Amino acid sequence: MGGTKHRLALAGALLLSTALPAFAADATLTIESWRNDDLPIWQEKIIPAFEKDHPGIKLNFQPTAPKEYNAALNSKLDAGTAGDIIACRPFDASLELFKKGQLGSVNDVPGMSNFGPVAKAGWSTDDGKTTYCVPVAAVLGGFIYNKDAFKKVGISAPPQTADEFFADLDKIKKDGTYVPLAMGTPDQWEAATMGYQVIGPNYWHGEEGRKALIAGTEKLTDPEWVAPFQQLAKWGPYMGDGYKAQSYPDSQNMFTLGRAAIYPAGSWEISPFEAQATFPMGAFPAPVPKAGDPCYLSDHVDIAFGMNPKTKNPEAAKAFLAWVASPEFGKLYSNALPGFFSLQSEPIEVQNPLAKEFVAFRKSCKSTIRSTYQILSRGTPNLENETWVESANVINGTDTPEAAAAKLQKGLDSWYHPAK
């Protein structure tokens, strides 16, 4: 009788083991990423949440320093030693990996319908037919302000139009307690990323203008592309003495030490600013040209995850990517990393108050990605890098808005011929 019981128990165990998915055989997925700052969050929140609902699959988050990531990843992929899951930078770097067969299509991953075309744009082929990474998060552009500074100078609400924006800057400058705008120009990228690319979409109408530029039906010398430079040209007198020698960290310190009123920002600043600032902060989107104009938001795709086609655990990798595409992951990631917002179409509730203000911009403004990132920076001169230079030049007064726009278009014309 005892032998019969033993045989039945053994048969039951075998039946159970064969009923489990193939990946239940203790698969371990190694995740490549440049986000080494996120290691504690993965260890403490993301990995436990995944492994709790996916018995049999273990995650090994293995980040590389951001500056070394692309080269290190490429070497590993070429040598066949890369991890199972690849953190994907947006646009050309990941597109090249897909073309080389080092990232696979994720079109059939469950949950991909949770993402719209703007969210997928950073990790899709130029014709949009194939997506090779599951979108994870975007960073938003706007302005962070010191609420105490606004109260001190009598600003009751953030500006909504360009005229109101400069009227507020005048009030702050006249009061003299705070530098109106905390930004410098020697590093150049802030002038473009937190200046031109944040205020510009309100003039070129976001995706409509961006796609027209790629199609060649609009030029950088057209009024809607020159207008943001005309706005930037007015910023210099509000940026305080010495802004031409003020580095990015200098600007961050100026604001978090309470010496400046407004910081042209990316949402990635939320966590570090909240760790350092002792005053209450708020956020507002780029002011529109005139009252009643539509609002557009720099909602720039930042990170996604794809699958190494050479993984030995494809079913487990697909299970992980399906989880990444789920609302559960979107909510977990957005709240673990305030300022990095889920790219899923359905709104994700975030808890951080300042992050909540940023993500609310999506309700009133149409999302768009930075105009220079897709296709237009593949040649030489690189339009993205040239836009850094010209944005800083315009603020510094060394180029007029019209001259800056003409230089950018001339550089683009030298290698990009969309009509041919």
C-alpha positions as CSV (number, residue, x, y, z in Angstrom):
1,M,0.0,0.0,0.0
2,G,2.8,2.3,0.9
3,G,4.5,1.7,-2.4
4,T,1.3,2.5,-4.2
5,K,1.0,5.9,-2.4
6,H,4.6,6.6,-3.2
7,R,4.1,5.9,-6.9
8,L,0.9,8.1,-7.0
9,A,2.7,11.0,-5.3
10,L,5.6,10.7,-7.8
11,A,3.2,10.6,-10.7
12,G,1.4,13.7,-9.3
13,A,4.7,15.5,-9.0
14,L,5.7,14.6,-12.5
15,L,2.2,15.7,-13.8
16,L,2.6,19.1,-12.0
17,S,6.1,19.7,-13.3
18,T,5.1,19.1,-16.9
19,A,2.0,21.3,-16.5
20,L,4.1,24.3,-15.7
21,P,5.4,26.6,-18.5
22,A,8.7,25.8,-20.0
23,F,10.4,28.8,-18.3
24,A,9.5,27.3,-14.9
25,A,12.8,25.3,-15.0
26,D,14.6,28.0,-12.9
27,A,15.4,30.4,-15.7
28,T,17.6,33.4,-14.8
29,L,17.3,36.5,-17.0
30,T,20.3,38.9,-17.0
31,I,19.2,42.5,-17.7
32,E,21.7,44.9,-19.4
33,S,21.1,48.6,-18.6
34,W,22.9,51.9,-18.3
35,R,20.7,52.9,-15.4
36,N,23.2,52.0,-12.6
37,D,21.5,54.6,-10.3
38,D,18.5,52.4,-10.4
39,L,20.2,49.3,-8.9
40,P,18.7,49.7,-5.4
41,I,15.2,50.2,-6.8
42,W,15.5,47.0,-8.9
43,Q,16.8,45.0,-6.0
44,E,14.2,46.3,-3.5
45,K,11.1,46.8,-5.5
46,I,11.0,45.7,-9.1
47,I,12.7,42.3,-8.9
48,P,10.7,41.1,-5.9
49,A,7.4,42.2,-7.5
50,F,8.2,40.3,-10.7
51,E,9.6,37.1,-9.1
52,K,6.6,37.0,-6.7
53,D,4.2,36.5,-9.7
54,H,6.6,34.5,-11.9
55,P,7.9,31.5,-9.9
56,G,10.8,29.9,-11.7
57,I,12.2,33.1,-13.3
58,K,14.9,35.0,-11.5
59,L,16.1,38.4,-12.6
60,N,19.7,39.6,-12.5
61,F,19.9,43.4,-13.0
62,Q,23.4,44.0,-14.3
63,P,23.9,47.7,-15.1
64,T,26.9,49.4,-16.7
65,A,28.0,53.0,-16.3
66,P,26.0,55.2,-18.7
67,K,29.0,56.5,-20.7
68,E,30.3,53.0,-21.1
69,Y,27.0,51.2,-21.8
70,N,26.8,51.4,-25.6
71,A,30.4,50.2,-26.2
72,A,30.1,47.5,-23.6
73,L,26.8,46.3,-24.8
74,N,27.9,46.2,-28.4
75,S,31.0,44.2,-27.5
76,K,29.0,41.7,-25.5
77,L,26.4,41.3,-28.3
78,D,29.2,40.8,-30.8
79,A,30.9,38.2,-28.6
80,G,27.6,36.4,-27.7
81,T,28.0,37.2,-24.0
82,A,25.2,39.8,-23.6
83,G,22.4,39.3,-21.2
84,D,18.9,38.1,-22.0
85,I,17.2,41.5,-21.7
86,I,18.6,44.7,-23.2
87,A,17.8,48.2,-22.0
88,C,17.2,50.1,-25.2
89,R,18.2,53.7,-25.8
90,P,15.8,55.5,-28.1
91,F,16.3,55.9,-31.9
92,D,19.4,55.1,-33.9
93,A,21.6,53.2,-31.4
94,S,18.9,50.6,-30.9
95,L,17.8,50.7,-34.5
96,E,21.3,49.6,-35.5
97,L,21.1,46.7,-33.1
98,F,17.8,45.6,-34.6
99,K,19.2,45.8,-38.1
100,K,22.2,43.6,-37.0
101,G,19.8,41.1,-35.6
102,Q,20.8,41.8,-32.1
103,L,17.3,42.9,-31.0
104,G,14.2,41.0,-32.0
105,S,10.7,42.2,-32.8
106,V,8.3,42.7,-29.9
107,N,5.2,43.2,-32.1
108,D,3.7,40.0,-30.7
109,V,4.4,40.7,-27.0
110,P,1.2,40.8,-25.1
111,G,0.4,44.3,-23.9
112,M,2.0,46.2,-26.9
113,S,-1.4,47.6,-27.6
114,N,-1.0,49.6,-24.4
115,F,1.4,52.0,-26.3
116,G,0.6,54.6,-28.9
117,P,2.7,55.6,-31.9
118,V,4.6,58.4,-30.2
119,A,5.6,56.0,-27.4
120,K,6.8,53.4,-29.9
121,A,8.6,55.9,-32.1
122,G,11.9,55.7,-30.3
123,W,12.1,51.9,-30.9
124,S,10.5,51.3,-34.2
125,T,11.7,51.0,-37.8
126,D,11.3,54.2,-39.8
127,D,8.1,52.9,-41.4
128,G,6.7,52.2,-38.0
129,K,5.9,48.6,-38.9
130,T,8.2,46.8,-36.5
131,T,8.8,47.7,-32.8
132,Y,11.9,46.1,-31.3
133,C,11.8,47.2,-27.6
134,V,8.9,47.6,-25.2
135,P,8.6,51.3,-24.2
136,V,9.1,51.9,-20.5
137,A,9.4,55.6,-19.6
138,A,9.6,59.1,-20.8
139,V,10.9,62.3,-19.3
140,L,8.9,65.5,-19.6
141,G,10.0,69.1,-20.2
142,G,8.7,72.1,-18.3
143,F,9.7,74.6,-15.6
144,I,10.2,74.0,-11.9
145,Y,9.7,77.0,-9.7
146,N,10.3,78.1,-6.2
147,K,6.9,78.8,-4.6
148,D,8.4,81.0,-1.9
149,A,10.0,83.2,-4.7
150,F,6.7,83.5,-6.5
151,K,5.0,84.5,-3.3
152,K,7.7,87.0,-2.4
153,V,7.3,88.9,-5.7
154,G,3.5,88.6,-5.8
155,I,3.1,86.0,-8.6
156,S,-0.2,84.3,-7.7
157,A,-0.1,81.6,-10.4
158,P,2.4,80.2,-12.9
159,P,2.4,81.9,-16.3
160,Q,0.3,80.5,-19.1
161,T,1.4,82.6,-22.1
162,A,4.8,83.8,-23.3
163,D,3.9,87.4,-22.4
164,E,2.9,86.4,-18.8
165,F,6.2,84.4,-18.6
166,F,8.3,87.4,-19.4
167,A,6.2,89.7,-17.2
168,D,6.9,87.3,-14.3
169,L,10.6,87.3,-15.0
170,D,10.5,91.1,-15.0
171,K,8.8,91.1,-11.5
172,I,11.4,88.7,-10.2
173,K,14.3,90.7,-11.6
174,K,13.0,94.0,-10.3
175,D,12.6,92.5,-6.8
176,G,16.2,91.5,-6.9
177,T,16.0,88.7,-4.3
178,Y,16.2,85.8,-6.8
179,V,17.9,85.2,-10.1
180,P,14.9,84.8,-12.4
181,L,16.1,81.9,-14.5
182,A,18.7,79.3,-13.4
183,M,20.5,78.2,-16.5
184,G,23.9,78.6,-18.0
185,T,25.2,78.2,-21.6
186,P,28.8,76.7,-21.6
187,D,27.5,73.1,-21.5
188,Q,25.2,74.0,-24.4
189,W,22.9,71.0,-24.2
190,E,20.6,72.6,-21.6
191,A,19.9,75.5,-23.9
192,A,18.6,73.1,-26.5
193,T,17.1,70.3,-24.3
194,M,15.5,72.5,-21.6
195,G,15.1,75.6,-23.8
196,Y,14.5,75.2,-27.5
197,Q,13.0,71.7,-27.3
198,V,10.7,72.6,-24.4
199,I,9.2,75.9,-25.7
200,G,9.5,75.0,-29.4
201,P,6.7,72.5,-29.8
202,N,4.1,75.2,-29.0
203,Y,5.3,77.0,-32.2
204,W,5.9,74.1,-34.6
205,H,2.8,72.2,-33.2
206,G,4.5,69.2,-31.8
207,E,4.3,66.0,-33.9
208,E,2.8,67.9,-36.9
209,G,5.9,70.1,-37.3
210,R,8.4,67.4,-36.3
211,K,7.1,65.0,-39.0
212,A,6.9,67.8,-41.6
213,L,10.6,68.6,-40.9
214,I,11.5,64.9,-41.6
215,A,9.3,64.9,-44.7
216,G,11.0,68.1,-45.9
217,T,7.8,70.0,-46.2
218,E,8.9,72.4,-43.5
219,K,12.3,74.0,-43.0
220,L,14.1,75.2,-39.9
221,T,14.1,78.6,-41.4
222,D,10.2,78.7,-41.4
223,P,8.6,81.1,-38.9
224,E,7.4,78.3,-36.6
225,W,11.0,77.1,-36.2
226,V,12.6,80.5,-35.8
227,A,10.0,81.7,-33.2
228,P,11.4,79.5,-30.4
229,F,14.9,81.0,-31.0
230,Q,13.3,84.5,-30.9
231,Q,12.0,83.6,-27.4
232,L,15.4,82.1,-26.3
233,A,17.1,85.3,-27.4
234,K,15.3,87.1,-24.6
235,W,16.4,84.8,-21.8
236,G,19.9,86.0,-21.3
237,P,19.2,89.1,-19.2
238,Y,17.2,87.0,-16.8
239,M,19.8,84.3,-16.2
240,G,22.0,86.3,-13.8
241,D,25.6,87.5,-14.0
242,G,28.0,85.0,-15.2
243,Y,25.6,82.7,-16.9
244,K,28.0,82.3,-19.9
245,A,30.4,80.5,-17.5
246,Q,27.7,78.7,-15.4
247,S,27.8,74.9,-15.7
248,Y,24.9,72.5,-15.5
249,P,25.7,71.6,-11.8
250,D,26.1,75.3,-11.0
251,S,22.6,75.9,-12.2
252,Q,21.2,73.0,-10.3
253,N,22.9,74.3,-7.1
254,M,21.8,77.9,-7.7
255,F,18.2,76.7,-7.8
256,T,18.2,74.1,-5.0
257,L,20.1,76.6,-2.7
258,G,17.1,78.9,-3.1
259,R,18.9,81.6,-5.1
260,A,16.8,81.3,-8.3
261,A,13.1,81.4,-8.9
262,I,12.6,79.3,-12.1
263,Y,14.5,76.3,-13.4
264,P,14.0,75.2,-17.0
265,A,13.8,71.5,-16.3
266,G,13.5,68.0,-17.4
267,S,11.4,65.8,-15.0
268,W,14.5,63.8,-14.2
269,E,15.5,66.6,-11.8
270,I,12.6,65.8,-9.5
271,S,14.3,63.3,-7.2
272,P,17.6,65.1,-6.8
273,F,15.9,68.5,-6.3
274,E,13.6,67.2,-3.7
275,A,16.6,65.7,-1.9
276,Q,18.3,69.0,-1.7
277,A,15.8,71.9,-1.8
278,T,14.3,73.1,1.5
279,F,11.6,75.2,-0.1
280,P,8.3,74.2,-1.7
281,M,8.4,73.6,-5.5
282,G,5.8,73.6,-8.3
283,A,5.9,73.0,-12.0
284,F,4.4,74.5,-15.1
285,P,4.5,73.6,-18.8
286,A,5.9,75.7,-21.6
287,P,3.8,78.9,-21.9
288,V,1.8,79.0,-25.1
289,P,2.4,81.9,-27.6
290,K,-1.1,83.4,-27.0
291,A,-4.0,82.7,-24.8
292,G,-6.1,80.0,-26.2
293,D,-3.4,78.4,-28.3
294,P,-3.0,74.7,-28.2
295,C,-0.3,73.3,-25.8
296,Y,2.4,70.8,-26.8
297,L,4.6,68.9,-24.4
298,S,8.1,67.6,-24.8
299,D,7.3,64.0,-23.7
300,H,10.5,62.4,-24.7
301,V,11.0,58.7,-24.9
302,D,13.9,57.6,-22.7
303,I,14.1,53.9,-22.0
304,A,12.7,50.6,-23.2
305,F,13.5,46.9,-22.9
306,G,14.1,44.4,-25.7
307,M,15.1,40.8,-26.0
308,N,18.5,39.4,-27.1
309,P,17.6,36.9,-29.9
310,K,20.4,34.7,-28.6
311,T,18.9,34.3,-25.2
312,K,18.7,30.7,-24.0
313,N,15.4,31.5,-22.2
314,P,13.2,33.0,-24.8
315,E,9.9,32.1,-23.2
316,A,11.0,33.6,-19.8
317,A,12.2,36.7,-21.7
318,K,8.9,37.1,-23.4
319,A,7.1,36.7,-20.0
320,F,9.3,39.5,-18.6
321,L,8.6,41.8,-21.5
322,A,4.9,41.1,-21.3
323,W,5.1,42.2,-17.6
324,V,7.0,45.3,-18.6
325,A,4.1,46.1,-21.0
326,S,1.5,45.7,-18.2
327,P,-0.1,48.6,-16.2
328,E,1.2,46.9,-13.1
329,F,4.8,47.5,-14.1
330,G,4.0,51.0,-15.4
331,K,2.6,52.0,-12.0
332,L,5.5,50.4,-10.1
333,Y,8.2,52.0,-12.2
334,S,6.7,55.5,-12.4
335,N,6.3,55.6,-8.6
336,A,9.7,54.1,-7.8
337,L,11.5,56.6,-10.1
338,P,9.6,60.0,-9.8
339,G,10.1,61.9,-13.0
340,F,10.3,58.9,-15.3
341,F,6.8,58.4,-16.5
342,S,5.2,55.4,-18.0
343,L,4.7,55.5,-21.8
344,Q,1.4,53.5,-21.6
345,S,-1.6,55.2,-23.2
346,E,-3.7,54.8,-20.1
347,P,-2.8,57.3,-17.3
348,I,-0.7,55.9,-14.5
349,E,-1.4,57.3,-11.1
350,V,1.8,58.7,-9.5
351,Q,2.1,59.5,-5.8
352,N,4.9,62.1,-5.8
353,P,3.3,65.6,-5.7
354,L,5.8,67.3,-8.0
355,A,5.8,64.3,-10.4
356,K,2.0,64.5,-10.3
357,E,2.1,68.1,-11.4
358,F,4.4,67.2,-14.3
359,V,2.4,64.2,-15.6
360,A,-0.8,66.4,-15.4
361,F,0.7,68.3,-18.3
362,R,-0.3,65.4,-20.5
363,K,-4.0,66.1,-19.8
364,S,-3.9,69.6,-21.3
365,C,-1.0,69.3,-23.8
366,K,-0.3,67.0,-26.8
367,S,2.8,64.9,-26.4
368,T,5.7,65.1,-28.8
369,I,9.3,64.0,-28.9
370,R,12.4,66.1,-29.5
371,S,12.5,67.3,-33.1
372,T,16.1,66.3,-33.8
373,Y,16.2,62.8,-32.5
374,Q,14.5,60.7,-35.2
375,I,16.4,60.4,-38.5
376,L,17.6,64.0,-38.6
377,S,20.8,63.4,-36.6
378,R,22.2,60.5,-38.6
379,G,24.4,62.6,-40.8
380,T,27.2,65.1,-40.4
381,P,26.8,67.7,-39.1
382,N,24.6,66.1,-36.5
383,L,21.5,68.3,-36.1
384,E,21.0,67.5,-32.4
385,N,24.6,68.6,-31.5
386,E,24.3,71.7,-33.8
387,T,21.0,72.6,-32.1
388,W,22.9,72.7,-28.8
389,V,25.4,75.1,-30.2
390,E,23.0,77.4,-31.9
391,S,20.6,77.5,-28.9
392,A,23.5,78.6,-26.7
393,N,24.7,81.1,-29.3
394,V,21.2,82.7,-29.5
395,I,21.0,83.1,-25.8
396,N,24.6,84.5,-25.7
397,G,23.7,86.9,-28.5
398,T,26.5,85.6,-30.7
399,D,23.9,84.5,-33.4
400,T,20.6,86.0,-34.2
401,P,17.6,83.7,-34.2
402,E,17.4,83.9,-38.0
403,A,21.2,83.2,-38.5
404,A,21.0,80.2,-36.1
405,A,18.0,78.7,-38.0
406,A,19.8,79.3,-41.3
407,K,23.0,77.5,-40.1
408,L,21.0,74.5,-38.9
409,Q,19.0,74.2,-42.2
410,K,22.2,74.6,-44.2
411,G,23.9,71.8,-42.3
412,L,20.8,69.6,-42.7
413,D,20.6,70.3,-46.4
414,S,24.2,69.2,-46.8
415,W,23.4,65.5,-46.2
416,Y,19.6,65.1,-45.8
417,H,17.5,65.0,-49.0
418,P,14.0,63.7,-48.0
419,A,12.5,64.4,-51.4
420,K,15.1,62.4,-53.4
